[in-house]
Amino acid sequence: MGCIGFPIHPVWEVTNACNLKCEQCHASSGKPLPNELNTEEGKRLLDGIATIGEFRMLALGGGEPLVRPDIFELVVYARGLGLEISIATNGTLLTPEMARELKRMGVANIAVGLNANDESIHEQITRVPGSFAQSKQGIYATLEAGMNLQINTTVMKENRMAIPGLLDFASEVDAQIVLLYQLVPEGRGEEEMELSMKEYRALTEMVAEHQKTNRAIIEPTCSPQYWAYLMSRNGNKPSGLGVKLAEVLFKGCVAGSGLCYVKPDGEVWPCPFVPLSAGNVRQHSLDKLWYESELFTNLRDRQKLTGEKCRSCRFIYLCGGCRGRAYAHSGDYLADDPLCFLYSTTTPVP
């Protein structure tokens, strides 16, 4: 369980096409890429995913995956390979009939993007009038079909004050999990939209308090400091044994170790926020890229971190710093996480 909140798994961004224009979109989605994997190439990718023993769950995202004409065919094929399927969608196209069909196919989880439980904030971010009501329709269609509901949001300056209300809504509708992505300045997301260190700490503290009563699992994403914060808050100084035990379950940043991210054109990244390719599935088998590429093996060895603060921190294996944020700010995916508010070495940041 790393900062993405799931066991080791791949994500396939099935298309760059999208019917929304979200201002923070890390993929700069809108139009499909000219060289996206076609249906047969997609099935070969799914075959490759199924051969990797630790990949039992697959998340399909985008863009907006429901605009892809063959999405149902791909879901059926993936289920036939024994993969559990989660679909990450903005929810605007998810009708009750479609939700029931996805349930019949064996889709286990639908993740609907919602920027706030507030129409004006949500649509200011999506830039599409009417998208709030449509996304809400997708949420209720998921619930009525009997699938697990996940709510995804990206926390940035524009909606950070609306996050408590969003968490309350998630609890009210019995969402199973909420992924709170902290904005990393990639794609259309710009640095001025990113939370400050003080705002990031306040968000972390708020999430910990809300989790005490919220019925959903709240998972801060791009926020590997969360688990270290839980252990060290209120002046606690966790023992070495306590940290070692926590490391068994909580892995912090999982870019390249717990997450494999396949782009629409077949490029294989370690994370949507580390825009570096280990290679392309059109030229290389996915298992070779996953197990042997220098990019992925570097990310799995935290002794290779070049940032002194992250490398010398007692929470190096429990957290490790956000590799996407390190890359966005320095150009080095192994550098220090510039927004870490907990420790430089072992000294708390004021």
C-alpha positions in Angstrom: 0.0 0.0 0.0 1.9 3.0 -1.3 0.8 6.6 -1.9 -1.6 5.3 -4.6 -3.6 3.3 -2.1 -3.6 -0.1 -3.9 -1.5 -3.2 -4.2 1.1 -3.4 -7.0 -0.7 -2.8 -10.3 -0.5 -1.3 -13.8 -2.6 1.6 -15.1 -3.3 1.8 -18.8 -4.2 5.3 -20.1 -6.4 3.9 -22.9 -6.8 7.2 -24.7 -5.8 10.9 -24.4 -9.2 11.9 -25.7 -11.5 13.6 -23.2 -14.8 15.5 -23.2 -13.7 17.8 -20.4 -10.9 20.4 -20.3 -9.7 20.2 -16.7 -7.2 23.0 -16.0 -5.0 20.7 -13.9 -4.9 17.7 -16.2 -1.5 16.0 -15.9 -2.0 14.4 -19.4 -3.2 17.6 -21.1 -6.1 15.5 -22.3 -8.5 16.6 -25.1 -7.7 15.1 -28.4 -6.6 11.5 -28.9 -2.9 11.0 -29.7 -2.3 10.1 -33.4 -0.6 6.8 -32.5 -2.6 5.3 -29.7 -2.6 1.5 -29.3 -5.4 0.0 -31.4 -7.6 -2.8 -30.3 -5.3 -5.7 -31.2 -2.3 -3.9 -29.8 -4.3 -3.3 -26.6 -5.1 -6.9 -26.3 -1.4 -7.8 -26.7 -0.7 -5.3 -23.9 -3.3 -7.0 -21.7 -1.7 -10.4 -22.5 1.6 -9.0 -21.3 0.1 -7.6 -18.1 -1.5 -10.9 -17.3 1.9 -12.7 -17.5 3.3 -10.6 -14.6 2.5 -12.4 -11.4 2.0 -9.4 -9.2 -0.3 -7.6 -11.6 -3.8 -9.0 -10.7 -5.6 -5.6 -10.8 -5.7 -3.2 -13.7 -6.9 0.4 -13.7 -8.1 1.8 -17.0 -7.9 5.6 -17.3 -7.4 8.4 -19.7 -8.2 11.0 -20.9 -11.7 9.7 -20.6 -11.7 5.9 -21.1 -15.5 5.8 -21.9 -15.0 7.7 -25.1 -12.9 4.9 -26.5 -15.2 2.9 -28.9 -13.8 -0.5 -28.0 -13.6 0.0 -24.2 -16.2 -2.8 -23.5 -14.3 -5.2 -25.8 -11.1 -4.5 -23.9 -12.8 -4.9 -20.5 -14.2 -8.3 -21.5 -10.8 -9.4 -22.8 -9.0 -8.3 -19.6 -11.6 -10.0 -17.4 -11.1 -13.2 -19.5 -7.4 -13.0 -18.5 -8.4 -12.9 -14.8 -7.6 -9.3 -14.2 -9.7 -7.3 -11.7 -10.7 -4.1 -13.4 -11.1 -0.5 -12.1 -12.1 2.3 -14.4 -11.2 5.9 -13.7 -13.7 8.2 -15.4 -14.9 11.7 -15.1 -18.4 10.1 -14.8 -20.1 12.4 -17.2 -20.8 9.6 -19.8 -21.6 6.9 -17.2 -25.3 6.3 -17.6 -27.2 3.8 -15.3 -27.5 1.4 -18.3 -23.7 1.6 -18.9 -22.9 1.1 -15.3 -25.1 -2.0 -15.1 -23.4 -3.4 -18.2 -19.9 -2.8 -16.7 -21.1 -4.6 -13.5 -22.3 -7.5 -15.6 -18.8 -7.7 -17.2 -17.3 -8.0 -13.8 -15.8 -4.5 -13.3 -15.2 -4.2 -9.6 -14.5 -0.5 -9.1 -15.4 2.8 -10.7 -13.4 5.9 -9.8 -15.2 9.1 -10.6 -13.4 12.4 -10.7 -15.0 15.2 -8.6 -13.2 18.4 -7.9 -15.5 19.6 -5.1 -19.1 18.9 -3.9 -19.8 22.4 -5.3 -21.0 23.1 -8.8 -19.2 26.4 -9.3 -15.8 25.1 -8.1 -16.0 21.8 -10.0 -17.0 23.5 -13.3 -14.5 26.3 -12.9 -11.9 23.5 -13.0 -13.4 21.3 -15.7 -14.3 24.3 -17.9 -17.5 22.6 -19.1 -20.9 23.8 -17.9 -23.2 20.9 -16.8 -20.3 18.6 -15.9 -21.0 18.7 -12.2 -24.5 17.2 -12.5 -23.3 14.7 -15.1 -20.4 13.5 -12.8 -22.9 13.2 -10.0 -25.1 11.1 -12.3 -22.1 8.8 -12.8 -21.6 8.5 -9.1 -25.1 7.5 -8.4 -25.2 5.1 -11.4 -22.1 3.3 -9.9 -23.8 3.0 -6.6 -27.1 1.7 -8.1 -25.3 -0.9 -10.2 -23.6 -2.2 -7.0 -20.0 -1.5 -7.9 -17.4 -0.1 -5.5 -17.3 3.7 -5.7 -14.1 5.6 -5.6 -13.9 9.3 -5.8 -10.7 11.0 -7.2 -9.8 14.6 -6.9 -6.8 16.7 -7.4 -6.1 19.1 -4.5 -4.8 22.5 -5.5 -5.2 26.1 -4.4 -8.5 26.5 -6.2 -10.4 23.8 -4.4 -8.4 23.1 -1.2 -10.9 24.8 1.0 -13.7 22.6 -0.5 -12.0 19.3 0.3 -13.7 18.8 3.8 -17.1 19.1 2.1 -16.0 16.6 -0.6 -14.9 14.1 2.1 -18.2 14.5 3.9 -20.1 13.8 0.6 -18.0 10.7 0.0 -18.8 9.4 3.4 -22.6 10.1 3.0 -22.8 8.1 -0.3 -20.7 5.2 1.1 -17.7 5.6 -1.2 -15.1 2.9 -0.5 -12.1 5.1 -1.1 -11.2 8.7 -1.9 -7.9 9.4 -3.6 -6.7 12.9 -2.9 -4.1 13.6 -5.5 -1.9 16.6 -4.5 -1.3 18.6 -7.7 2.1 18.0 -9.2 3.0 20.6 -11.9 2.9 18.4 -15.0 0.8 18.8 -18.1 -1.7 21.6 -17.7 -1.1 21.8 -14.0 1.1 24.8 -13.2 3.4 25.5 -10.3 1.3 28.4 -9.1 -1.7 26.0 -8.6 0.4 23.7 -6.3 -0.1 23.8 -2.6 2.6 25.5 -0.5 4.4 23.4 2.2 2.2 25.0 4.9 -1.0 24.2 2.9 0.2 20.6 2.3 0.8 20.1 6.0 -2.6 21.5 6.8 -4.2 19.2 4.2 -2.4 16.2 5.8 -3.6 17.1 9.3 -7.1 17.6 8.1 -7.2 14.2 6.3 -6.0 12.5 9.5 -8.8 14.1 11.5 -11.5 13.3 8.9 -10.4 9.7 8.7 -11.5 9.2 12.3 -15.2 9.5 11.4 -15.3 9.1 7.6 -16.7 5.9 6.2 -14.4 6.0 3.1 -10.7 5.2 3.2 -9.0 8.5 2.5 -5.8 8.1 0.6 -3.5 11.1 0.1 -1.8 10.5 -3.3 1.5 12.2 -4.3 1.7 12.5 -0.5 4.0 9.8 0.7 4.7 11.7 3.9 1.2 10.8 5.2 2.2 7.5 6.8 5.3 9.0 8.4 3.2 11.9 9.7 0.7 9.5 11.3 3.5 7.9 13.2 5.3 11.1 14.3 2.4 13.5 15.0 1.8 15.0 18.5 5.5 14.9 19.2 5.8 11.1 18.9 9.2 9.6 18.1 8.6 6.2 16.7 11.1 3.5 17.6 13.2 1.9 14.9 11.2 -1.3 15.4 7.9 0.6 14.9 9.2 2.2 11.7 10.4 -1.2 10.4 7.0 -2.8 11.1 5.2 0.1 9.4 7.4 -0.4 6.3 6.0 -3.9 5.8 2.6 -2.4 4.9 3.3 1.2 3.9 5.7 2.0 1.0 5.3 5.7 0.5 6.1 6.6 -3.1 5.4 3.6 -5.3 6.5 5.1 -8.7 8.1 2.3 -10.6 7.8 -0.2 -7.7 4.1 -0.5 -7.0 2.9 1.3 -10.1 3.4 0.8 -13.8 1.8 3.4 -16.0 1.2 2.7 -19.7 0.5 5.7 -21.9 -2.0 5.6 -24.8 0.9 5.3 -27.3 2.5 2.4 -25.4 5.2 4.3 -23.6 5.8 2.9 -20.1 6.2 5.3 -17.3 6.7 4.7 -13.6 4.0 7.1 -12.6 1.7 9.6 -14.3 3.8 12.4 -12.7 7.2 11.0 -13.7 7.0 11.6 -17.4 10.0 9.5 -18.3 9.7 6.3 -20.4 11.4 3.0 -19.8 10.5 1.9 -23.3 7.5 1.2 -25.5 5.4 -2.0 -25.5 5.4 -2.0 -29.3 9.2 -2.7 -29.2 9.7 -4.4 -25.8 7.8 -6.9 -23.7 6.2 -5.3 -20.6 7.8 -7.7 -18.2 11.2 -6.8 -19.5 10.6 -3.1 -18.9 9.0 -3.8 -15.5 11.7 -6.0 -14.2 14.9 -4.8 -16.0 14.7 -1.2 -17.1 17.2 1.2 -15.5 14.4 3.7 -14.7 12.4 1.2 -12.7 15.3 -0.4 -11.0 16.6 3.0 -9.9 13.3 3.9 -8.4 13.2 0.6 -6.4 16.5 1.3 -4.7 16.1 4.2 -2.4 19.8 4.2 -1.7 20.1 5.7 -5.2 18.3 8.8 -4.2 20.4 11.8 -5.0 18.7 14.2 -2.6 20.5 14.3 0.7 17.4 15.1 2.8 15.4 12.1 1.4 18.3 9.7 1.4 19.3 10.4 5.0 15.8 10.6 6.4 14.7 7.9 8.9 11.5 7.5 6.9 13.3 6.7 3.6 11.5 3.4 3.1 8.2 4.5 4.7 8.0 7.6 2.5 10.9 8.2 0.1 9.5 11.5 -1.1 7.3 12.1 -4.1 9.4 11.3 -7.2 7.0 13.2 -9.4 7.3 16.4 -7.4 11.1 16.0 -7.3 11.2 15.7 -11.1 8.8 18.6 -11.7 10.9 21.0 -9.6 14.4 19.8 -10.3 14.4 17.7 -13.4 15.9 14.8 -11.3 13.5 12.1 -10.4 15.8 11.0 -7.6 16.1 14.4 -6.0 14.6 15.7 -2.7 10.9 16.2 -2.4 10.7 20.0 -2.2 7.4 20.0 -0.2 8.3 17.6 2.6 7.2 19.2 5.8 8.3 16.4 8.2 12.1 15.9 8.2 15.1 17.0 6.4 17.4 14.5 8.1 15.8 13.8 11.5 14.9 17.4 12.4 11.2 18.4 12.0 10.6 21.2 9.5 9.0 24.2 11.3 
